[in-house]
């Protein structure tokens, strides 16, 4: 069978729907009744965004603009995750992954900064520095709790089959 045999097997109309195994394939998104986690994460993202904005504007004032800018990365990322979860589809999924990854990277960098500060305080200021360092190390627990838990859970959900199906996407790994 040469070219004639191949051409004879093709139909005149071409299908624009990608095969189910392709990354562009879309599946029917889950409804809120089938998987309420999507709307739970939207609510949590919005609550955290409002909480971050309130904390950074009223409680944690800083005279340096760059330091305030670094703090405002968190509400930007949570808002990106909320919008991405509401929008759904591929672009929404990418927004959630980028926002969650940004928050986790921010958390790691901030924890490193806190640990460097603790070691400086402990080494330079003696016994008083050791007490201050223990307070700084304790504050890393708050950073993990308030900045890393939500994106870690949401990213875990987004990478699962059910999470990708909520976005109308096929699973990343394995078959259908």
C-alpha positions in Angstrom: 0.0 0.0 0.0 1.6 3.2 -1.1 0.3 6.7 -0.8 -2.9 5.6 -2.5 -3.8 3.1 0.2 -3.2 5.7 2.9 -5.2 8.3 1.2 -8.0 6.0 0.5 -8.3 5.2 4.2 -8.8 8.8 5.2 -12.2 10.4 5.2 -12.8 13.7 3.5 -13.6 15.6 6.8 -10.9 16.1 9.4 -11.7 15.9 13.0 -10.7 18.9 15.1 -11.2 17.0 18.4 -7.9 15.8 19.8 -7.6 12.2 20.9 -8.4 11.4 24.5 -4.8 10.8 25.3 -3.6 14.2 24.1 -2.9 16.9 26.6 -5.4 19.3 24.9 -8.3 16.9 25.4 -11.1 18.3 27.6 -13.3 16.3 29.8 -16.6 17.4 31.4 -15.8 19.4 34.6 -17.2 18.2 37.9 -20.1 20.1 39.3 -20.1 21.6 42.8 -22.3 18.7 44.0 -19.9 16.1 42.6 -16.7 17.7 44.0 -17.3 20.7 46.5 -13.5 21.0 47.1 -13.2 23.5 44.2 -15.5 26.0 45.9 -14.0 25.3 49.4 -10.6 26.3 48.0 -12.0 29.4 46.4 -13.5 30.4 49.7 -10.3 29.6 51.6 -8.2 31.6 49.1 -10.5 34.6 49.4 -10.4 34.5 53.2 -6.6 34.2 53.2 -6.4 37.1 50.7 -8.5 39.4 52.9 -6.6 38.3 56.0 -3.2 38.9 54.4 -4.3 42.4 53.1 -5.6 43.3 56.6 -2.5 42.0 58.4 -0.1 43.7 56.0 -1.9 47.0 55.9 -2.8 47.3 59.6 -0.6 45.0 61.7 2.7 44.6 60.0 3.7 48.0 58.9 7.2 48.5 57.4 8.8 51.7 56.3 10.7 50.1 53.5 8.6 49.8 50.3 10.5 46.7 49.0 9.8 44.9 52.2 6.1 45.7 51.9 6.2 44.5 48.3 7.7 41.2 49.4 4.9 40.7 51.9 2.2 41.5 49.2 3.3 38.6 47.2 1.1 36.3 49.4 -2.2 38.0 48.7 -1.4 38.3 45.0 -0.7 34.5 44.9 -3.8 33.6 46.8 -6.0 35.8 44.6 -4.4 34.2 41.6 -5.2 30.8 43.0 -8.9 31.8 43.7 -9.4 33.3 40.3 -7.8 30.3 38.6 -10.0 27.9 40.6 -13.1 29.8 39.6 -12.1 30.2 35.9 -11.4 26.5 35.6 -10.1 24.9 32.4 -6.4 24.9 31.4 -5.6 28.6 32.0 -7.2 28.4 35.5 -5.2 25.3 36.3 -2.0 27.0 35.3 -2.9 30.0 37.4 -3.4 27.8 40.5 -0.1 26.0 39.9 1.8 29.3 39.5 0.2 30.9 42.5 0.7 27.9 44.7 4.3 27.4 43.7 5.0 31.1 44.2 3.6 30.9 47.7 5.7 27.8 48.5 8.8 29.4 47.1 8.1 32.6 49.2 7.7 30.4 52.3 11.0 28.6 51.8 12.8 31.9 51.2 11.2 33.5 54.3 12.1 30.5 56.5 15.7 30.7 55.3 15.7 34.4 56.1 14.3 33.7 59.6 16.8 30.9 60.3 19.7 33.2 59.2 18.3 35.9 61.5 18.1 33.4 64.4 21.7 32.3 63.9 22.9 35.9 63.8 21.0 36.8 67.0 22.3 33.7 68.8 25.9 34.2 67.7 26.2 37.9 68.3 24.1 38.7 71.4 24.9 35.8 73.7 22.2 34.6 76.1 19.8 37.4 75.2 20.3 36.5 71.5 19.6 32.8 72.2 16.2 33.8 73.7 15.5 36.0 70.8 16.6 33.3 68.4 14.2 30.8 70.0 11.3 33.3 69.4 12.4 33.7 65.7 12.5 29.9 65.3 9.0 29.7 66.9 7.8 32.2 64.3 8.8 29.8 61.5 5.9 27.6 62.7 3.5 30.5 62.1 5.0 31.0 58.6 4.4 27.4 57.7 0.9 27.5 59.1 -0.2 30.7 57.5 1.7 30.7 54.2 2.4 27.1 53.2 -0.5 24.9 54.3 -3.2 26.2 51.9 -1.1 26.2 48.7 0.4 22.8 49.6 -3.1 21.3 50.0 -4.5 23.1 47.0 -1.6 22.0 44.8 -1.9 18.4 45.9 -5.6 18.5 44.9 -5.0 20.2 41.6 -2.5 17.5 40.6 -4.8 14.6 41.4 -7.3 13.1 38.9 -10.3 14.5 40.6 -8.7 18.0 40.8 -7.8 18.0 37.1 -11.3 16.7 36.3 -12.8 19.6 38.2 -10.8 21.9 35.8 -12.1 19.9 32.8 -8.6 18.4 32.1 -7.5 14.8 31.6 -5.2 13.3 34.2 -1.4 14.1 33.9 -0.2 10.6 34.6 -1.6 7.3 33.3 -4.6 6.7 31.2 -8.2 7.9 31.5 
